[in-house]
Amino acid sequence: MSNFTTAERDAIKDRAKELKRGAKADTEPDVLAKIAEMADADRVQAEQLHAIVRANAPELTPKLWYGMPAYYRNGKMICFFQSRAKFKTRYATLGFSDNATLDDGDMWPTYFALLKIDEQKIATLLARALG
């Protein structure tokens, strides 16, 4: 693991802990606790995103994925939030896995830069992702 940054090593350790929890555990408290630990700007966006997901896609289960909030359906990750502070990037991102049905022709976006949370756009993406 010597070629990984400290943030990457921490994410790998987080993932190992997540896998040990098992599929049946109630993981929403873990997600909310991780969001509460985030830097202010990331925390506000993650809280907003969490509320949007819970309101528009209540069938999704919140879990941690490499220490970041993610949302699953039937054990498969649909979308996730990635903070800017943890990976020292210019903006936070909302990402969708290949389990999300965002397909649109031969090429479509699956990661979105978040400078400001747009509830309507995210709700629309969630509806499409869940097919």
Residue pairs with C-beta under 8 A, 6 or more apart in sequence:
1 9
1 12
4 12
7 86
7 87
7 88
10 67
11 66
11 67
11 68
11 86
12 66
14 64
14 66
14 67
15 65
15 66
15 67
18 63
18 64
18 65
18 66
18 67
21 27
21 30
23 75
27 61
27 62
27 63
27 64
28 61
28 62
30 63
30 64
31 50
31 62
31 63
31 64
31 69
32 50
34 64
34 67
34 68
34 69
35 43
35 46
35 47
35 50
35 69
36 43
37 43
38 46
38 83
38 85
38 86
39 83
39 85
41 84
41 85
41 92
42 83
42 84
42 85
42 86
42 92
45 81
45 92
45 114
45 117
46 69
46 81
46 83
46 92
48 117
48 119
49 69
49 81
49 94
49 114
49 117
49 122
50 62
50 69
50 81
52 117
52 119
52 122
52 123
52 126
53 60
53 62
53 71
53 79
53 122
53 126
54 60
54 62
55 123
56 122
56 123
56 126
56 127
57 71
57 78
57 126
57 127
57 130
59 73
59 130
60 71
60 72
60 73
60 78
60 79
60 130
61 71
61 72
61 73
62 69
62 70
62 71
62 72
63 70
63 71
63 72
63 77
64 70
65 77
65 80
67 86
68 80
68 81
68 82
68 83
68 86
69 80
69 81
70 77
70 79
70 80
70 81
71 77
71 78
71 79
71 80
72 78
73 99
73 130
76 97
76 99
77 97
77 99
78 96
78 97
78 99
78 100
78 129
78 130
79 94
79 95
79 96
79 97
79 100
79 125
79 126
79 129
80 94
80 95
80 97
81 92
81 93
81 94
81 95
82 89
82 92
82 93
82 95
83 92
84 90
84 91
84 92
90 113
91 113
91 114
91 115
92 113
92 114
93 111
93 112
93 113
93 114
94 111
94 112
94 114
94 122
94 125
95 110
95 111
95 112
96 102
96 110
96 111
96 125
96 129
97 110
98 110
100 110
100 128
100 129
100 130
101 128
101 129
101 130
101 131
102 108
102 109
102 110
102 125
102 128
102 129
112 125
